[in-house]
Amino acid sequence: MDDEVVNRQMLKQKADTLSEIEAAEVLEYIGIMESVREEPNDPLEETIAKLLCEAMVAPVGFRLNQFRRHSTRN
């Protein structure tokens, strides 16, 4: 029980430091988590959640590839 309180306090502290855009992204992520939790056996929702997660990760990899290409040119 104490761990839950500590986690919630840490979450609140971190949430207080987010910009409005970051807070909106976190709320969107929470919405995705809630929708997946409601019907975990729905393959369509699982597929959508997986695609959303992959889409959120892909831009980071894309930027990393751009950095690699830029560093090899110099």
PDB file of N, CA, C and O in Angstrom, chain B, residues numbered from 101:
ATOM      1  N   MET B 101       0.824  -1.192   0.000  1.00  0.00           N
ATOM      2  CA  MET B 101       0.000   0.000   0.000  1.00  0.00           C
ATOM      3  C   MET B 101       0.867   1.254   0.000  1.00  0.00           C
ATOM      4  O   MET B 101       0.544   2.231  -0.675  1.00  0.00           O
ATOM      5  N   ASP B 102       1.964   1.232   0.752  1.00  0.00           N
ATOM      6  CA  ASP B 102       2.834   2.404   0.817  1.00  0.00           C
ATOM      7  C   ASP B 102       3.455   2.707  -0.537  1.00  0.00           C
ATOM      8  O   ASP B 102       3.629   3.870  -0.901  1.00  0.00           O
ATOM      9  N   ASP B 103       3.790   1.649  -1.288  1.00  0.00           N
ATOM     10  CA  ASP B 103       4.366   1.847  -2.618  1.00  0.00           C
ATOM     11  C   ASP B 103       3.382   2.561  -3.537  1.00  0.00           C
ATOM     12  O   ASP B 103       3.777   3.402  -4.344  1.00  0.00           O
ATOM     13  N   GLU B 104       2.086   2.220  -3.409  1.00  0.00           N
ATOM     14  CA  GLU B 104       1.079   2.876  -4.235  1.00  0.00           C
ATOM     15  C   GLU B 104       1.025   4.366  -3.939  1.00  0.00           C
ATOM     16  O   GLU B 104       0.924   5.177  -4.859  1.00  0.00           O
ATOM     17  N   VAL B 105       1.092   4.730  -2.680  1.00  0.00           N
ATOM     18  CA  VAL B 105       1.046   6.133  -2.285  1.00  0.00           C
ATOM     19  C   VAL B 105       2.270   6.861  -2.816  1.00  0.00           C
ATOM     20  O   VAL B 105       2.160   7.969  -3.342  1.00  0.00           O
ATOM     21  N   VAL B 106       3.435   6.243  -2.680  1.00  0.00           N
ATOM     22  CA  VAL B 106       4.673   6.856  -3.173  1.00  0.00           C
ATOM     23  C   VAL B 106       4.608   7.029  -4.683  1.00  0.00           C
ATOM     24  O   VAL B 106       4.975   8.086  -5.197  1.00  0.00           O
ATOM     25  N   ASN B 107       4.145   6.004  -5.406  1.00  0.00           N
ATOM     26  CA  ASN B 107       4.036   6.092  -6.861  1.00  0.00           C
ATOM     27  C   ASN B 107       3.081   7.204  -7.278  1.00  0.00           C
ATOM     28  O   ASN B 107       3.363   7.953  -8.214  1.00  0.00           O
ATOM     29  N   ARG B 108       1.961   7.311  -6.590  1.00  0.00           N
ATOM     30  CA  ARG B 108       0.984   8.356  -6.926  1.00  0.00           C
ATOM     31  C   ARG B 108       1.539   9.749  -6.618  1.00  0.00           C
ATOM     32  O   ARG B 108       1.279  10.699  -7.356  1.00  0.00           O
ATOM     33  N   GLN B 109       2.295   9.866  -5.540  1.00  0.00           N
ATOM     34  CA  GLN B 109       2.907  11.152  -5.218  1.00  0.00           C
ATOM     35  C   GLN B 109       3.954  11.530  -6.259  1.00  0.00           C
ATOM     36  O   GLN B 109       4.028  12.683  -6.682  1.00  0.00           O
ATOM     37  N   MET B 110       4.761  10.557  -6.670  1.00  0.00           N
ATOM     38  CA  MET B 110       5.765  10.814  -7.707  1.00  0.00           C
ATOM     39  C   MET B 110       5.092  11.195  -9.021  1.00  0.00           C
ATOM     40  O   MET B 110       5.554  12.096  -9.720  1.00  0.00           O
ATOM     41  N   LEU B 111       4.010  10.512  -9.353  1.00  0.00           N
ATOM     42  CA  LEU B 111       3.275  10.809 -10.574  1.00  0.00           C
ATOM     43  C   LEU B 111       2.731  12.234 -10.542  1.00  0.00           C
ATOM     44  O   LEU B 111       2.817  12.959 -11.533  1.00  0.00           O
ATOM     45  N   LYS B 112       2.175  12.629  -9.410  1.00  0.00           N
ATOM     46  CA  LYS B 112       1.648  13.989  -9.275  1.00  0.00           C
ATOM     47  C   LYS B 112       2.759  15.022  -9.406  1.00  0.00           C
ATOM     48  O   LYS B 112       2.578  16.037 -10.078  1.00  0.00           O
ATOM     49  N   GLN B 113       3.893  14.782  -8.781  1.00  0.00           N
ATOM     50  CA  GLN B 113       5.006  15.727  -8.865  1.00  0.00           C
ATOM     51  C   GLN B 113       5.488  15.869 -10.311  1.00  0.00           C
ATOM     52  O   GLN B 113       5.741  16.978 -10.781  1.00  0.00           O
ATOM     53  N   LYS B 114       5.611  14.752 -11.001  1.00  0.00           N
ATOM     54  CA  LYS B 114       6.066  14.802 -12.392  1.00  0.00           C
ATOM     55  C   LYS B 114       5.019  15.472 -13.280  1.00  0.00           C
ATOM     56  O   LYS B 114       5.364  16.246 -14.173  1.00  0.00           O
ATOM     57  N   ALA B 115       3.753  15.177 -13.038  1.00  0.00           N
ATOM     58  CA  ALA B 115       2.682  15.780 -13.830  1.00  0.00           C
ATOM     59  C   ALA B 115       2.664  17.298 -13.670  1.00  0.00           C
ATOM     60  O   ALA B 115       2.360  18.017 -14.622  1.00  0.00           O
ATOM     61  N   ASP B 116       2.985  17.783 -12.487  1.00  0.00           N
ATOM     62  CA  ASP B 116       3.003  19.228 -12.240  1.00  0.00           C
ATOM     63  C   ASP B 116       4.094  19.947 -13.030  1.00  0.00           C
ATOM     64  O   ASP B 116       4.014  21.160 -13.223  1.00  0.00           O
ATOM     65  N   THR B 117       5.107  19.221 -13.488  1.00  0.00           N
ATOM     66  CA  THR B 117       6.211  19.848 -14.220  1.00  0.00           C
ATOM     67  C   THR B 117       6.037  19.783 -15.735  1.00  0.00           C
ATOM     68  O   THR B 117       6.841  20.356 -16.470  1.00  0.00           O
ATOM     69  N   LEU B 118       5.000  19.093 -16.213  1.00  0.00           N
ATOM     70  CA  LEU B 118       4.791  18.921 -17.652  1.00  0.00           C
ATOM     71  C   LEU B 118       4.211  20.174 -18.286  1.00  0.00           C
ATOM     72  O   LEU B 118       3.461  20.920 -17.657  1.00  0.00           O
ATOM     73  N   SER B 119       4.574  20.388 -19.542  1.00  0.00           N
ATOM     74  CA  SER B 119       3.938  21.454 -20.319  1.00  0.00           C
ATOM     75  C   SER B 119       2.518  20.995 -20.668  1.00  0.00           C
ATOM     76  O   SER B 119       2.161  19.837 -20.453  1.00  0.00           O
ATOM     77  N   GLU B 120       1.721  21.908 -21.204  1.00  0.00           N
ATOM     78  CA  GLU B 120       0.349  21.548 -21.570  1.00  0.00           C
ATOM     79  C   GLU B 120       0.337  20.479 -22.671  1.00  0.00           C
ATOM     80  O   GLU B 120      -0.498  19.576 -22.651  1.00  0.00           O
ATOM     81  N   ILE B 121       1.243  20.582 -23.606  1.00  0.00           N
ATOM     82  CA  ILE B 121       1.315  19.595 -24.690  1.00  0.00           C
ATOM     83  C   ILE B 121       1.699  18.228 -24.132  1.00  0.00           C
ATOM     84  O   ILE B 121       1.104  17.214 -24.499  1.00  0.00           O
ATOM     85  N   GLU B 122       2.692  18.201 -23.244  1.00  0.00           N
ATOM     86  CA  GLU B 122       3.116  16.935 -22.632  1.00  0.00           C
ATOM     87  C   GLU B 122       1.990  16.340 -21.795  1.00  0.00           C
ATOM     88  O   GLU B 122       1.778  15.128 -21.814  1.00  0.00           O
ATOM     89  N   ALA B 123       1.266  17.187 -21.060  1.00  0.00           N
ATOM     90  CA  ALA B 123       0.147  16.700 -20.252  1.00  0.00           C
ATOM     91  C   ALA B 123      -0.932  16.093 -21.142  1.00  0.00           C
ATOM     92  O   ALA B 123      -1.516  15.065 -20.798  1.00  0.00           O
ATOM     93  N   ALA B 124      -1.199  16.724 -22.283  1.00  0.00           N
ATOM     94  CA  ALA B 124      -2.189  16.180 -23.223  1.00  0.00           C
ATOM     95  C   ALA B 124      -1.745  14.824 -23.754  1.00  0.00           C
ATOM     96  O   ALA B 124      -2.566  13.918 -23.902  1.00  0.00           O
ATOM     97  N   GLU B 125      -0.455  14.674 -24.042  1.00  0.00           N
ATOM     98  CA  GLU B 125       0.063  13.396 -24.524  1.00  0.00           C
ATOM     99  C   GLU B 125      -0.063  12.313 -23.462  1.00  0.00           C
ATOM    100  O   GLU B 125      -0.404  11.172 -23.774  1.00  0.00           O
ATOM    101  N   VAL B 126       0.210  12.665 -22.205  1.00  0.00           N
ATOM    102  CA  VAL B 126       0.077  11.698 -21.116  1.00  0.00           C
ATOM    103  C   VAL B 126      -1.380  11.291 -20.962  1.00  0.00           C
ATOM    104  O   VAL B 126      -1.675  10.111 -20.774  1.00  0.00           O
ATOM    105  N   LEU B 127      -2.294  12.250 -21.039  1.00  0.00           N
ATOM    106  CA  LEU B 127      -3.715  11.929 -20.936  1.00  0.00           C
ATOM    107  C   LEU B 127      -4.165  11.034 -22.086  1.00  0.00           C
ATOM    108  O   LEU B 127      -4.982  10.135 -21.888  1.00  0.00           O
ATOM    109  N   GLU B 128      -3.640  11.272 -23.280  1.00  0.00           N
ATOM    110  CA  GLU B 128      -3.957  10.416 -24.423  1.00  0.00           C
ATOM    111  C   GLU B 128      -3.456   8.990 -24.169  1.00  0.00           C
ATOM    112  O   GLU B 128      -4.153   8.017 -24.454  1.00  0.00           O
ATOM    113  N   TYR B 129      -2.251   8.884 -23.635  1.00  0.00           N
ATOM    114  CA  TYR B 129      -1.684   7.573 -23.319  1.00  0.00           C
ATOM    115  C   TYR B 129      -2.544   6.860 -22.259  1.00  0.00           C
ATOM    116  O   TYR B 129      -2.811   5.664 -22.371  1.00  0.00           O
ATOM    117  N   ILE B 130      -2.965   7.597 -21.249  1.00  0.00           N
ATOM    118  CA  ILE B 130      -3.818   7.011 -20.207  1.00  0.00           C
ATOM    119  C   ILE B 130      -5.129   6.529 -20.820  1.00  0.00           C
ATOM    120  O   ILE B 130      -5.629   5.462 -20.462  1.00  0.00           O
ATOM    121  N   GLY B 131      -5.680   7.304 -21.735  1.00  0.00           N
ATOM    122  CA  GLY B 131      -6.908   6.891 -22.419  1.00  0.00           C
ATOM    123  C   GLY B 131      -6.714   5.591 -23.179  1.00  0.00           C
ATOM    124  O   GLY B 131      -7.586   4.722 -23.172  1.00  0.00           O
ATOM    125  N   ILE B 132      -5.566   5.461 -23.836  1.00  0.00           N
ATOM    126  CA  ILE B 132      -5.260   4.222 -24.553  1.00  0.00           C
ATOM    127  C   ILE B 132      -5.171   3.063 -23.570  1.00  0.00           C
ATOM    128  O   ILE B 132      -5.715   1.987 -23.820  1.00  0.00           O
ATOM    129  N   MET B 133      -4.486   3.281 -22.454  1.00  0.00           N
ATOM    130  CA  MET B 133      -4.358   2.223 -21.436  1.00  0.00           C
ATOM    131  C   MET B 133      -5.733   1.806 -20.915  1.00  0.00           C
ATOM    132  O   MET B 133      -5.996   0.616 -20.741  1.00  0.00           O
ATOM    133  N   GLU B 134      -6.596   2.768 -20.669  1.00  0.00           N
ATOM    134  CA  GLU B 134      -7.930   2.461 -20.156  1.00  0.00           C
ATOM    135  C   GLU B 134      -8.749   1.683 -21.174  1.00  0.00           C
ATOM    136  O   GLU B 134      -9.464   0.750 -20.806  1.00  0.00           O
ATOM    137  N   SER B 135      -8.658   2.049 -22.440  1.00  0.00           N
ATOM    138  CA  SER B 135      -9.442   1.350 -23.457  1.00  0.00           C
ATOM    139  C   SER B 135      -8.958  -0.084 -23.631  1.00  0.00           C
ATOM    140  O   SER B 135      -9.762  -0.986 -23.868  1.00  0.00           O
ATOM    141  N   VAL B 136      -7.663  -0.299 -23.515  1.00  0.00           N
ATOM    142  CA  VAL B 136      -7.123  -1.652 -23.625  1.00  0.00           C
ATOM    143  C   VAL B 136      -7.536  -2.482 -22.415  1.00  0.00           C
ATOM    144  O   VAL B 136      -7.845  -3.667 -22.545  1.00  0.00           O
ATOM    145  N   ARG B 137      -7.541  -1.868 -21.260  1.00  0.00           N
ATOM    146  CA  ARG B 137      -7.893  -2.574 -20.031  1.00  0.00           C
ATOM    147  C   ARG B 137      -9.364  -2.974 -20.013  1.00  0.00           C
ATOM    148  O   ARG B 137      -9.709  -4.000 -19.428  1.00  0.00           O
ATOM    149  N   GLU B 138     -10.240  -2.186 -20.640  1.00  0.00           N
ATOM    150  CA  GLU B 138     -11.665  -2.474 -20.623  1.00  0.00           C
ATOM    151  C   GLU B 138     -12.004  -3.783 -21.324  1.00  0.00           C
ATOM    152  O   GLU B 138     -12.822  -4.554 -20.822  1.00  0.00           O
ATOM    153  N   GLU B 139     -11.397  -4.043 -22.464  1.00  0.00           N
ATOM    154  CA  GLU B 139     -11.664  -5.264 -23.220  1.00  0.00           C
ATOM    155  C   GLU B 139     -10.355  -5.875 -23.698  1.00  0.00           C
ATOM    156  O   GLU B 139      -9.993  -5.731 -24.865  1.00  0.00           O
ATOM    157  N   PRO B 140      -9.642  -6.556 -22.804  1.00  0.00           N
ATOM    158  CA  PRO B 140      -8.329  -7.084 -23.182  1.00  0.00           C
ATOM    159  C   PRO B 140      -8.377  -8.199 -24.227  1.00  0.00           C
ATOM    160  O   PRO B 140      -7.353  -8.518 -24.830  1.00  0.00           O
ATOM    161  N   ASN B 141      -9.542  -8.790 -24.449  1.00  0.00           N
ATOM    162  CA  ASN B 141      -9.620  -9.903 -25.405  1.00  0.00           C
ATOM    163  C   ASN B 141     -10.049  -9.466 -26.795  1.00  0.00           C
ATOM    164  O   ASN B 141     -10.210 -10.310 -27.677  1.00  0.00           O
ATOM    165  N   ASP B 142     -10.238  -8.185 -27.013  1.00  0.00           N
ATOM    166  CA  ASP B 142     -10.655  -7.693 -28.318  1.00  0.00           C
ATOM    167  C   ASP B 142      -9.423  -7.542 -29.214  1.00  0.00           C
ATOM    168  O   ASP B 142      -8.606  -6.651 -28.980  1.00  0.00           O
ATOM    169  N   PRO B 143      -9.275  -8.383 -30.223  1.00  0.00           N
ATOM    170  CA  PRO B 143      -8.077  -8.330 -31.069  1.00  0.00           C
ATOM    171  C   PRO B 143      -7.934  -7.006 -31.816  1.00  0.00           C
ATOM    172  O   PRO B 143      -6.812  -6.563 -32.061  1.00  0.00           O
ATOM    173  N   LEU B 144      -9.039  -6.370 -32.182  1.00  0.00           N
ATOM    174  CA  LEU B 144      -8.952  -5.095 -32.890  1.00  0.00           C
ATOM    175  C   LEU B 144      -8.329  -4.033 -31.991  1.00  0.00           C
ATOM    176  O   LEU B 144      -7.453  -3.288 -32.432  1.00  0.00           O
ATOM    177  N   GLU B 145      -8.768  -3.953 -30.740  1.00  0.00           N
ATOM    178  CA  GLU B 145      -8.209  -2.968 -29.820  1.00  0.00           C
ATOM    179  C   GLU B 145      -6.744  -3.265 -29.517  1.00  0.00           C
ATOM    180  O   GLU B 145      -5.933  -2.347 -29.396  1.00  0.00           O
ATOM    181  N   GLU B 146      -6.408  -4.544 -29.395  1.00  0.00           N
ATOM    182  CA  GLU B 146      -5.006  -4.905 -29.159  1.00  0.00           C
ATOM    183  C   GLU B 146      -4.145  -4.483 -30.345  1.00  0.00           C
ATOM    184  O   GLU B 146      -3.033  -3.987 -30.165  1.00  0.00           O
ATOM    185  N   THR B 147      -4.654  -4.677 -31.539  1.00  0.00           N
ATOM    186  CA  THR B 147      -3.915  -4.283 -32.745  1.00  0.00           C
ATOM    187  C   THR B 147      -3.755  -2.774 -32.808  1.00  0.00           C
ATOM    188  O   THR B 147      -2.676  -2.277 -33.131  1.00  0.00           O
ATOM    189  N   ILE B 148      -4.815  -2.043 -32.505  1.00  0.00           N
ATOM    190  CA  ILE B 148      -4.754  -0.582 -32.519  1.00  0.00           C
ATOM    191  C   ILE B 148      -3.761  -0.082 -31.478  1.00  0.00           C
ATOM    192  O   ILE B 148      -2.957   0.807 -31.759  1.00  0.00           O
ATOM    193  N   ALA B 149      -3.815  -0.653 -30.274  1.00  0.00           N
ATOM    194  CA  ALA B 149      -2.882  -0.238 -29.226  1.00  0.00           C
ATOM    195  C   ALA B 149      -1.442  -0.519 -29.637  1.00  0.00           C
ATOM    196  O   ALA B 149      -0.554   0.301 -29.399  1.00  0.00           O
ATOM    197  N   LYS B 150      -1.211  -1.667 -30.249  1.00  0.00           N
ATOM    198  CA  LYS B 150       0.134  -2.013 -30.709  1.00  0.00           C
ATOM    199  C   LYS B 150       0.613  -1.035 -31.773  1.00  0.00           C
ATOM    200  O   LYS B 150       1.759  -0.587 -31.741  1.00  0.00           O
ATOM    201  N   LEU B 151      -0.265  -0.705 -32.716  1.00  0.00           N
ATOM    202  CA  LEU B 151       0.105   0.233 -33.769  1.00  0.00           C
ATOM    203  C   LEU B 151       0.385   1.623 -33.207  1.00  0.00           C
ATOM    204  O   LEU B 151       1.313   2.299 -33.651  1.00  0.00           O
ATOM    205  N   LEU B 152      -0.415   2.051 -32.232  1.00  0.00           N
ATOM    206  CA  LEU B 152      -0.174   3.349 -31.602  1.00  0.00           C
ATOM    207  C   LEU B 152       1.172   3.374 -30.890  1.00  0.00           C
ATOM    208  O   LEU B 152       1.914   4.351 -30.989  1.00  0.00           O
ATOM    209  N   CYS B 153       1.482   2.311 -30.183  1.00  0.00           N
ATOM    210  CA  CYS B 153       2.768   2.233 -29.498  1.00  0.00           C
ATOM    211  C   CYS B 153       3.923   2.266 -30.489  1.00  0.00           C
ATOM    212  O   CYS B 153       4.916   2.960 -30.269  1.00  0.00           O
ATOM    213  N   GLU B 154       3.795   1.526 -31.565  1.00  0.00           N
ATOM    214  CA  GLU B 154       4.844   1.518 -32.582  1.00  0.00           C
ATOM    215  C   GLU B 154       4.990   2.893 -33.229  1.00  0.00           C
ATOM    216  O   GLU B 154       6.102   3.328 -33.528  1.00  0.00           O
ATOM    217  N   ALA B 155       3.868   3.573 -33.443  1.00  0.00           N
ATOM    218  CA  ALA B 155       3.917   4.906 -34.045  1.00  0.00           C
ATOM    219  C   ALA B 155       4.585   5.904 -33.109  1.00  0.00           C
ATOM    220  O   ALA B 155       5.266   6.824 -33.561  1.00  0.00           O
ATOM    221  N   MET B 156       4.393   5.725 -31.811  1.00  0.00           N
ATOM    222  CA  MET B 156       5.007   6.639 -30.847  1.00  0.00           C
ATOM    223  C   MET B 156       6.508   6.407 -30.767  1.00  0.00           C
ATOM    224  O   MET B 156       7.255   7.342 -30.481  1.00  0.00           O
ATOM    225  N   VAL B 157       6.964   5.192 -31.009  1.00  0.00           N
ATOM    226  CA  VAL B 157       8.389   4.866 -30.925  1.00  0.00           C
ATOM    227  C   VAL B 157       9.099   5.171 -32.237  1.00  0.00           C
ATOM    228  O   VAL B 157      10.266   5.564 -32.221  1.00  0.00           O
ATOM    229  N   ALA B 158       8.439   5.003 -33.354  1.00  0.00           N
ATOM    230  CA  ALA B 158       9.063   5.147 -34.667  1.00  0.00           C
ATOM    231  C   ALA B 158       9.733   6.497 -34.891  1.00  0.00           C
ATOM    232  O   ALA B 158      10.844   6.521 -35.421  1.00  0.00           O
ATOM    233  N   PRO B 159       9.128   7.615 -34.521  1.00  0.00           N
ATOM    234  CA  PRO B 159       9.809   8.888 -34.783  1.00  0.00           C
ATOM    235  C   PRO B 159      11.179   8.994 -34.110  1.00  0.00           C
ATOM    236  O   PRO B 159      12.083   9.625 -34.658  1.00  0.00           O
ATOM    237  N   VAL B 160      11.341   8.399 -32.958  1.00  0.00           N
ATOM    238  CA  VAL B 160      12.631   8.445 -32.274  1.00  0.00           C
ATOM    239  C   VAL B 160      13.673   7.717 -33.107  1.00  0.00           C
ATOM    240  O   VAL B 160      14.777   8.227 -33.301  1.00  0.00           O
ATOM    241  N   GLY B 161      13.341   6.549 -33.594  1.00  0.00           N
ATOM    242  CA  GLY B 161      14.253   5.800 -34.435  1.00  0.00           C
ATOM    243  C   GLY B 161      14.554   6.528 -35.727  1.00  0.00           C
ATOM    244  O   GLY B 161      15.682   6.491 -36.220  1.00  0.00           O
ATOM    245  N   PHE B 162      13.558   7.184 -36.274  1.00  0.00           N
ATOM    246  CA  PHE B 162      13.754   7.938 -37.506  1.00  0.00           C
ATOM    247  C   PHE B 162      14.741   9.070 -37.277  1.00  0.00           C
ATOM    248  O   PHE B 162      15.632   9.282 -38.100  1.00  0.00           O
ATOM    249  N   ARG B 163      14.603   9.801 -36.180  1.00  0.00           N
ATOM    250  CA  ARG B 163      15.532  10.888 -35.876  1.00  0.00           C
ATOM    251  C   ARG B 163      16.929  10.345 -35.644  1.00  0.00           C
ATOM    252  O   ARG B 163      17.912  10.974 -36.034  1.00  0.00           O
ATOM    253  N   LEU B 164      17.026   9.182 -35.013  1.00  0.00           N
ATOM    254  CA  LEU B 164      18.326   8.575 -34.771  1.00  0.00           C
ATOM    255  C   LEU B 164      19.009   8.248 -36.092  1.00  0.00           C
ATOM    256  O   LEU B 164      20.212   8.464 -36.244  1.00  0.00           O
ATOM    257  N   ASN B 165      18.237   7.724 -37.053  1.00  0.00           N
ATOM    258  CA  ASN B 165      18.803   7.435 -38.368  1.00  0.00           C
ATOM    259  C   ASN B 165      19.258   8.698 -39.067  1.00  0.00           C
ATOM    260  O   ASN B 165      20.290   8.695 -39.737  1.00  0.00           O
ATOM    261  N   GLN B 166      18.501   9.786 -38.921  1.00  0.00           N
ATOM    262  CA  GLN B 166      18.918  11.057 -39.506  1.00  0.00           C
ATOM    263  C   GLN B 166      20.227  11.509 -38.896  1.00  0.00           C
ATOM    264  O   GLN B 166      21.103  12.002 -39.606  1.00  0.00           O
ATOM    265  N   PHE B 167      20.375  11.350 -37.589  1.00  0.00           N
ATOM    266  CA  PHE B 167      21.602  11.745 -36.898  1.00  0.00           C
ATOM    267  C   PHE B 167      22.776  10.919 -37.411  1.00  0.00           C
ATOM    268  O   PHE B 167      23.857  11.453 -37.658  1.00  0.00           O
ATOM    269  N   ARG B 168      22.561   9.617 -37.569  1.00  0.00           N
ATOM    270  CA  ARG B 168      23.627   8.748 -38.066  1.00  0.00           C
ATOM    271  C   ARG B 168      24.067   9.171 -39.461  1.00  0.00           C
ATOM    272  O   ARG B 168      25.262   9.233 -39.751  1.00  0.00           O
ATOM    273  N   ARG B 169      23.086   9.464 -40.330  1.00  0.00           N
ATOM    274  CA  ARG B 169      23.414   9.880 -41.685  1.00  0.00           C
ATOM    275  C   ARG B 169      24.179  11.195 -41.672  1.00  0.00           C
ATOM    276  O   ARG B 169      25.135  11.369 -42.428  1.00  0.00           O
ATOM    277  N   HIS B 170      23.764  12.115 -40.822  1.00  0.00           N
ATOM    278  CA  HIS B 170      24.418  13.415 -40.752  1.00  0.00           C
ATOM    279  C   HIS B 170      25.844  13.263 -40.238  1.00  0.00           C
ATOM    280  O   HIS B 170      26.754  13.918 -40.745  1.00  0.00           O
ATOM    281  N   SER B 171      26.052  12.411 -39.243  1.00  0.00           N
ATOM    282  CA  SER B 171      27.396  12.258 -38.670  1.00  0.00           C
ATOM    283  C   SER B 171      28.349  11.552 -39.622  1.00  0.00           C
ATOM    284  O   SER B 171      29.556  11.788 -39.566  1.00  0.00           O
ATOM    285  N   THR B 172      27.837  10.697 -40.490  1.00  0.00           N
ATOM    286  CA  THR B 172      28.731  10.013 -41.427  1.00  0.00           C
ATOM    287  C   THR B 172      29.136  10.923 -42.583  1.00  0.00           C
ATOM    288  O   THR B 172      30.156  10.679 -43.229  1.00  0.00           O
ATOM    289  N   ARG B 173      28.363  11.957 -42.850  1.00  0.00           N
ATOM    290  CA  ARG B 173      28.708  12.897 -43.919  1.00  0.00           C
ATOM    291  C   ARG B 173      29.842  13.811 -43.517  1.00  0.00           C
ATOM    292  O   ARG B 173      30.606  14.255 -44.374  1.00  0.00           O
ATOM    293  N   ASN B 174      29.972  14.104 -42.235  1.00  0.00           N
ATOM    294  CA  ASN B 174      31.003  15.055 -41.783  1.00  0.00           C
ATOM    295  C   ASN B 174      32.335  14.428 -41.630  1.00  0.00           C
ATOM    296  O   ASN B 174      33.296  15.101 -41.258  1.00  0.00           O
TER     297      ASN B 174
END
